[in-house]
């Protein structure tokens, strides 16, 4: 029987999913991106070289792996083209190993301009988007006016549709946001050189996935962002525009629930967040500087400094329940090296009523303070350790405590950015 693995984030993104996808696809045939767009950034370290991917599934850096971008993803054809070319310059040739869903919505210049215009108009109330046009592209999908990847195969219809939709956007951009008008002819002209490049990649990916499963091949499903950026389950309105929890895998691929056999939640051993929105365990002291410096906590897409804080086990438990997680993968354990004490948030207290809250709604997050459990740190260097029993006892106890709190096992521990810096608590060769 084939074994299909879903890998998703349990925090606000940036948990290190890209590395884990890359490591696990070594023994898998296919890897699928199922939601989000090029606002996501997955950083990989291969032979000490840093590679940042935005649309291309992380596992494609293995030559034997086929990548699929399914219809839950919004696709910027120009960004994808540039990413393929970037990989070729680095010695990774993926053009003939990618399929793109013909039903994926396109991201074009008018989406980007609208994204930027709205953030500028909001001023201090801005949501902190990446300015990549993700939200407007998903809006077009829901409003049933989106141009799809499949439209690239018919140039005449594409030209007509572009004229219609650009007129719709120009009315808003010029009249309300005071932005320059967009020339649909220029968009069309810029698309022409890359249409032929993508022609053979554009397929019915749902059919391909069902065929793969019928042939009993293994698949990894790679999520973008994290559970609390989910449009329905996250800290709204400071969220992304897609479902980054488990439901997004089903709607974003066209596969039913019985096709997913193991759901791995990736979490840092501390917390980070990019942009605005509630962050109960956020730090502003020397520990924040420690996490930022040693964890290199700067967004791979935006370059913005990430906000940092202690591990929030309250939200982690919520992510376990939201996603029916099979197990956890803990990343960046080595960043905790040298700290005298390490804290885990195990509950919240309402600052007004003093009520103890263990399962908050998103409305609770603005008026609470964390209740911490304190654990001893360690001075031993854990970077690059590949066996659990080589970890200092304090680190082992910290990991076991996370298992106790979440009531699911920790199956993978990342002790550094390289592929080899990984502890496996489970035999993944059976998958």
C-alpha positions as CSV (number, residue, x, y, z in Angstrom):
1,X,0.0,0.0,0.0
2,X,1.3,3.5,-0.8
3,X,1.8,6.0,2.0
4,X,1.1,9.6,1.4
5,X,2.5,12.3,3.8
6,X,1.1,15.8,4.4
7,X,3.5,18.3,5.8
8,X,2.0,21.5,7.2
9,X,2.9,24.3,9.6
10,X,1.5,24.6,13.1
11,X,2.4,28.2,13.8
12,X,2.4,31.4,11.6
13,X,4.5,29.9,8.9
14,X,8.3,29.9,8.6
15,X,8.5,26.7,10.6
16,X,11.1,25.0,8.4
17,X,8.7,22.9,6.3
18,X,10.9,23.2,3.1
19,X,13.8,21.4,4.6
20,X,11.6,18.6,6.0
21,X,9.9,18.2,2.6
22,X,13.3,18.0,0.9
23,X,14.6,15.4,3.4
24,X,11.6,13.2,3.2
25,X,11.2,13.3,-0.6
26,X,14.4,11.4,-1.0
27,X,12.4,8.2,-0.6
28,X,9.2,9.5,-2.3
29,X,8.4,9.8,-6.0
30,X,6.2,12.9,-6.1
31,X,5.8,16.2,-4.1
32,X,2.7,18.4,-4.4
33,X,2.2,22.1,-3.6
34,X,-1.5,22.5,-2.8
35,X,-2.2,26.1,-1.7
36,X,-0.7,29.6,-1.4
37,X,1.4,31.3,-4.0
38,X,4.9,32.9,-4.3
39,X,4.3,34.7,-1.0
40,X,5.6,31.6,0.6
41,X,9.4,31.1,0.9
42,X,11.0,27.7,1.7
43,X,14.7,28.0,2.4
44,X,16.9,24.9,1.8
45,X,20.6,24.4,2.4
46,X,22.2,22.0,0.0
47,X,25.9,21.3,0.2
48,X,26.2,24.6,2.3
49,X,24.5,26.6,-0.5
50,X,21.2,28.4,0.3
51,X,18.3,27.9,-2.1
52,X,15.0,29.7,-1.7
53,X,11.9,28.4,-3.4
54,X,8.6,30.1,-3.6
55,X,6.4,28.1,-6.0
56,X,8.4,25.0,-7.0
57,X,7.9,22.1,-4.5
58,X,10.9,21.7,-2.2
59,X,11.5,18.0,-3.1
60,X,12.4,18.8,-6.7
61,X,16.0,19.4,-5.7
62,X,16.2,15.5,-5.8
63,X,16.6,14.5,-9.5
64,X,14.3,11.5,-9.2
65,X,11.3,13.5,-7.9
66,X,8.3,14.8,-9.9
67,X,6.7,18.1,-8.8
68,X,3.0,19.1,-9.1
69,X,1.5,22.5,-8.5
70,X,-2.1,21.8,-8.0
71,X,-5.2,24.0,-8.5
72,X,-5.2,25.3,-4.9
73,X,-2.1,27.4,-5.7
74,X,-2.3,30.8,-7.3
75,X,0.5,31.0,-9.9
76,X,2.5,33.9,-11.1
77,X,3.8,32.7,-14.4
78,X,6.6,35.2,-14.5
79,X,7.7,34.3,-10.9
80,X,7.6,30.6,-11.7
81,X,9.6,31.1,-15.0
82,X,12.2,33.1,-13.1
83,X,12.4,30.4,-10.4
84,X,13.0,27.6,-12.9
85,X,15.8,29.7,-14.5
86,X,17.3,30.5,-11.1
87,X,17.5,26.7,-10.3
88,X,19.1,26.0,-13.7
89,X,21.8,28.5,-12.9
90,X,22.4,26.6,-9.7
91,X,22.6,23.2,-11.5
92,X,19.0,22.0,-10.8
93,X,17.1,21.2,-13.9
94,X,13.4,20.9,-13.1
95,X,11.5,22.0,-16.3
96,X,10.7,18.5,-17.4
97,X,9.7,17.4,-13.9
98,X,6.9,19.8,-13.2
99,X,3.2,19.7,-13.9
100,X,1.0,22.7,-13.3
101,X,-2.8,22.5,-12.9
102,X,-4.8,24.0,-15.8
103,X,-7.2,25.2,-13.1
104,X,-4.7,27.2,-11.1
105,X,-5.6,30.9,-11.0
106,X,-3.0,33.3,-12.5
107,X,-1.4,36.2,-10.7
108,X,-0.8,39.1,-13.0
109,X,0.3,42.7,-12.7
110,X,-3.1,44.1,-11.8
111,X,-3.3,41.8,-8.8
112,X,0.1,43.0,-7.5
113,X,-0.8,46.7,-8.1
114,X,-4.1,46.2,-6.3
115,X,-2.4,44.5,-3.3
116,X,0.1,47.3,-3.0
117,X,-2.5,50.0,-3.5
118,X,-4.7,48.6,-0.7
119,X,-1.9,48.4,1.8
120,X,-0.9,51.9,1.0
121,X,-4.4,53.1,1.5
122,X,-4.8,51.4,4.8
123,X,-1.6,53.1,6.2
124,X,-1.1,52.1,9.8
125,X,-4.0,49.6,9.6
126,X,-2.3,47.7,6.8
127,X,-2.4,43.9,7.1
128,X,1.3,43.4,6.3
129,X,0.8,41.4,3.0
130,X,3.9,40.5,0.9
131,X,2.6,42.7,-1.9
132,X,2.7,39.7,-4.3
133,X,-1.0,39.9,-5.4
134,X,-2.0,36.7,-3.6
135,X,-5.2,38.1,-2.0
136,X,-6.6,39.8,-5.1
137,X,-5.9,36.6,-7.2
138,X,-7.9,34.5,-4.7
139,X,-10.7,37.1,-4.8
140,X,-10.9,36.7,-8.6
141,X,-11.2,33.0,-8.1
142,X,-14.1,33.3,-5.7
143,X,-15.7,36.0,-7.8
144,X,-15.5,33.7,-10.8
145,X,-13.6,36.1,-13.0
146,X,-10.1,34.6,-12.7
147,X,-7.8,33.9,-15.6
148,X,-6.5,30.3,-15.2
149,X,-3.3,28.7,-16.2
150,X,-5.2,26.8,-18.8
151,X,-6.1,30.1,-20.5
152,X,-2.4,30.5,-21.5
153,X,-3.0,27.8,-24.1
154,X,-5.4,29.9,-26.1
155,X,-3.8,33.3,-27.0
156,X,-6.8,34.8,-28.7
157,X,-9.2,34.2,-25.8
158,X,-6.5,35.2,-23.3
159,X,-6.2,38.6,-25.1
160,X,-9.9,39.2,-24.9
161,X,-10.2,38.1,-21.3
162,X,-7.3,40.3,-20.3
163,X,-8.9,43.4,-21.8
164,X,-12.1,42.8,-19.9
165,X,-10.5,42.2,-16.5
166,X,-7.9,45.0,-16.8
167,X,-10.8,47.4,-17.4
168,X,-12.4,46.2,-14.2
169,X,-9.2,46.7,-12.2
170,X,-8.3,50.1,-13.8
171,X,-11.6,51.5,-12.7
172,X,-10.7,50.9,-9.1
173,X,-6.9,51.6,-9.3
174,X,-7.3,54.9,-11.0
175,X,-10.5,56.3,-9.6
176,X,-10.2,55.1,-5.9
177,X,-6.6,54.4,-5.2
178,X,-5.0,57.0,-7.5
179,X,-2.7,54.5,-9.1
180,X,-1.6,54.5,-12.7
181,X,-3.7,52.6,-15.2
182,X,-2.5,49.2,-16.4
183,X,-2.0,48.4,-20.1
184,X,-3.5,45.0,-20.9
185,X,-1.5,44.8,-24.1
186,X,1.7,45.1,-22.2
187,X,0.7,42.3,-19.9
188,X,-0.1,40.1,-22.9
189,X,3.2,41.0,-24.6
190,X,5.2,40.1,-21.5
191,X,3.4,36.7,-21.2
192,X,4.1,35.7,-24.8
193,X,7.8,34.6,-24.4
194,X,6.9,32.2,-21.5
195,X,3.6,30.7,-22.8
196,X,5.5,28.2,-24.9
197,X,7.8,27.5,-22.0
198,X,4.9,26.3,-19.9
199,X,2.8,24.7,-22.6
200,X,3.6,21.0,-21.9
201,X,3.6,21.5,-18.1
202,X,0.0,22.5,-18.0
203,X,-2.1,19.4,-17.2
204,X,-5.2,18.1,-15.3
205,X,-3.2,17.5,-12.1
206,X,-6.1,15.9,-10.3
207,X,-6.2,13.2,-12.9
208,X,-2.5,12.8,-12.6
209,X,-2.7,12.5,-8.8
210,X,-5.4,9.8,-9.0
211,X,-3.3,7.9,-11.5
212,X,-0.2,8.1,-9.2
213,X,-2.3,6.8,-6.3
214,X,-3.7,4.0,-8.4
215,X,-0.1,3.0,-9.3
216,X,0.7,2.9,-5.5
217,X,3.4,5.6,-5.7
218,X,4.3,7.7,-2.6
219,X,3.4,11.4,-2.5
220,X,4.4,14.2,-0.2
221,X,2.0,17.1,0.1
222,X,3.7,20.4,0.9
223,X,1.9,23.2,2.6
224,X,2.7,26.9,2.6
225,X,2.3,29.3,5.5
226,X,1.1,27.9,8.9
227,X,-2.1,26.9,10.6
228,X,-2.8,30.4,12.2
229,X,-2.5,32.1,8.9
230,X,-5.4,30.0,7.6
231,X,-8.2,32.2,6.2
232,X,-10.8,30.4,8.3
233,X,-8.9,29.1,11.3
234,X,-6.2,31.8,11.7
235,X,-5.9,35.1,13.6
236,X,-8.3,36.9,11.2
237,X,-7.9,39.4,9.6
238,X,-4.1,39.0,9.9
239,X,-4.1,35.8,7.8
240,X,-3.3,34.6,4.3
241,X,-5.9,34.1,1.6
242,X,-6.0,30.3,1.5
243,X,-6.6,27.3,3.8
244,X,-3.2,26.4,5.2
245,X,-4.8,23.8,7.5
246,X,-5.5,20.2,6.5
247,X,-8.7,21.1,4.5
248,X,-6.7,22.9,2.0
249,X,-5.0,19.7,0.9
250,X,-8.3,18.2,0.0
251,X,-9.8,21.2,-1.8
252,X,-6.5,22.2,-3.3
253,X,-5.8,18.8,-5.0
254,X,-9.1,17.1,-5.7
255,X,-8.2,14.1,-3.5
256,X,-10.4,12.6,-0.8
257,X,-9.4,12.3,2.9
258,X,-8.6,8.5,2.7
259,X,-5.7,9.3,0.4
260,X,-3.7,11.0,3.2
261,X,-2.1,8.5,5.6
262,X,0.2,10.5,7.8
263,X,0.0,14.2,8.8
264,X,3.2,15.8,10.1
265,X,2.9,19.2,11.8
266,X,6.1,21.2,11.7
267,X,6.8,23.6,14.6
268,X,9.8,25.6,15.7
269,X,10.9,25.0,19.3
270,X,10.1,28.7,19.8
271,X,7.6,30.9,18.0
272,X,7.9,33.5,15.2
273,X,5.6,35.6,13.2
274,X,6.0,38.0,10.3
275,X,3.8,41.1,10.0
276,X,1.0,42.3,12.1
277,X,-1.5,40.5,14.3
278,X,-1.7,39.0,17.8
279,X,1.3,37.1,19.2
280,X,0.7,36.1,22.8
281,X,4.3,35.0,23.7
282,X,6.1,37.7,21.8
283,X,9.4,38.9,23.3
284,X,11.2,42.3,23.2
285,X,14.3,41.5,25.2
286,X,17.7,39.8,24.9
287,X,16.0,36.5,24.2
288,X,14.3,38.1,21.1
289,X,17.8,39.2,19.9
290,X,19.1,35.7,20.6
291,X,16.4,34.0,18.5
292,X,16.8,36.6,15.7
293,X,20.5,36.3,15.5
294,X,21.0,32.6,16.0
295,X,17.8,31.6,14.2
296,X,18.4,34.0,11.3
297,X,14.8,35.1,11.7
298,X,14.3,37.2,8.6
299,X,11.5,36.5,6.1
300,X,12.8,34.5,3.1
301,X,10.2,36.3,0.9
302,X,10.1,39.8,2.3
303,X,13.4,40.1,4.2
304,X,11.4,41.5,7.2
305,X,12.6,40.7,10.7
306,X,10.3,38.1,12.2
307,X,8.8,38.7,15.6
308,X,9.9,36.0,18.1
309,X,8.6,34.5,21.3
310,X,8.5,31.4,23.4
311,X,6.8,28.2,22.2
312,X,3.1,28.6,22.5
313,X,1.8,25.1,23.4
314,X,-1.8,26.4,23.7
315,X,-1.9,27.3,20.0
316,X,0.2,24.2,19.2
317,X,-2.5,22.0,20.8
318,X,-5.1,23.9,18.8
319,X,-3.1,23.1,15.6
320,X,-3.0,19.4,16.6
321,X,-6.8,19.3,16.8
322,X,-7.4,21.4,13.7
323,X,-5.2,19.2,11.5
324,X,-5.6,15.7,13.1
325,X,-1.9,15.6,13.3
326,X,-0.2,12.2,13.4
327,X,3.1,13.6,14.8
328,X,5.3,16.6,15.2
329,X,8.5,17.7,13.7
330,X,10.5,20.1,15.9
331,X,12.9,22.5,14.1
332,X,15.7,24.8,15.1
333,X,16.5,23.0,18.3
334,X,20.1,24.3,18.1
335,X,18.9,27.9,18.4
336,X,18.0,27.1,22.1
337,X,21.7,26.3,22.8
338,X,23.2,28.4,25.5
339,X,20.0,29.7,27.1
340,X,19.8,29.4,30.9
341,X,16.1,28.7,30.9
342,X,13.5,27.8,28.3
343,X,9.8,28.6,28.6
344,X,6.6,27.0,27.3
345,X,3.3,28.8,27.3
346,X,0.8,26.3,28.7
347,X,-2.2,28.5,29.3
348,X,-3.4,32.2,29.1
349,X,-4.8,34.6,31.6
350,X,-7.4,37.2,30.6
351,X,-5.9,40.5,31.7
352,X,-9.3,41.9,32.6
353,X,-11.2,39.0,34.2
354,X,-8.2,37.0,35.3
355,X,-9.9,33.9,33.8
356,X,-7.5,31.1,32.9
357,X,-7.9,30.2,29.2
358,X,-6.7,26.9,27.8
359,X,-8.5,26.8,24.4
360,X,-8.9,30.4,23.2
361,X,-10.8,31.8,20.3
362,X,-9.0,34.3,18.0
363,X,-10.9,37.1,19.8
364,X,-9.2,36.1,23.1
365,X,-5.6,36.7,21.8
366,X,-5.8,40.5,22.1
367,X,-6.5,40.5,25.8
368,X,-4.5,37.8,27.4
369,X,-1.1,37.2,28.9
370,X,0.8,33.9,28.8
371,X,1.3,31.5,31.7
372,X,4.7,29.8,31.4
373,X,6.2,26.6,32.5
374,X,10.0,27.1,32.9
375,X,12.6,24.4,32.0
376,X,16.4,24.4,32.4
377,X,18.5,25.2,29.4
378,X,21.7,23.6,28.2
379,X,25.2,24.8,27.3
380,X,26.0,21.8,25.0
381,X,26.1,22.4,21.2
382,X,23.3,20.5,19.6
383,X,23.9,21.6,16.0
384,X,24.2,18.7,13.6
385,X,23.4,16.0,16.1
386,X,21.6,13.0,14.3
387,X,20.9,10.7,17.3
388,X,18.4,11.5,20.0
389,X,20.6,9.9,22.8
390,X,23.4,12.3,22.0
391,X,21.3,15.3,22.9
392,X,21.8,16.8,26.4
393,X,19.4,15.5,29.0
394,X,17.7,18.9,29.3
395,X,16.9,18.9,25.6
396,X,15.6,15.4,25.7
397,X,13.3,16.3,28.6
398,X,12.1,19.5,26.8
399,X,11.1,17.4,23.8
400,X,9.4,14.8,25.9
401,X,7.4,17.5,27.7
402,X,6.1,18.8,24.3
403,X,5.0,15.2,23.6
404,X,3.2,15.1,27.0
405,X,1.4,18.4,26.4
406,X,0.3,17.7,22.8
407,X,-0.3,13.9,23.3
408,X,1.3,13.0,20.0
409,X,4.9,11.9,19.3
410,X,7.8,13.9,18.0
411,X,9.0,11.9,15.0
412,X,11.6,14.3,13.6
413,X,14.0,16.8,15.2
414,X,15.9,19.3,13.1
415,X,19.2,20.4,14.6
416,X,20.4,22.7,11.9
417,X,19.6,23.9,8.3
418,X,21.4,21.2,6.4
419,X,19.7,18.0,5.2
420,X,22.0,15.9,7.4
421,X,21.2,17.9,10.5
422,X,18.2,15.7,11.3
423,X,17.2,13.2,14.0
424,X,14.6,10.6,13.0
425,X,12.6,9.1,15.8
426,X,10.6,7.0,13.3
427,X,11.7,4.8,10.4
428,X,10.5,6.8,7.4
429,X,11.8,4.2,4.9
430,X,8.5,2.3,5.3
431,X,6.7,5.3,3.8
